[in-house]
Amino acid sequence: MRAKKDGEALIQAGGAENICTQGSSFKVVDTTITCDVVDDDHVELTSRRP
């Protein structure tokens, strides 16, 4: 994972690279992952499964 403040995070999950900005989401199989906070030194994620 790599991130930059007020930018985007590059997250490797499910065998793929996913780009996520603060407030956006992506899916890995049946799980939705939301990037709640993207900062220069950390990323906070929320995951939700049906």
Secondary structure, 3 states (H helix, E strand, C coil): CEECCCCEEEEEECCEEEEEECCCEEEECCEEEEEEEECCCCEEEEEECC
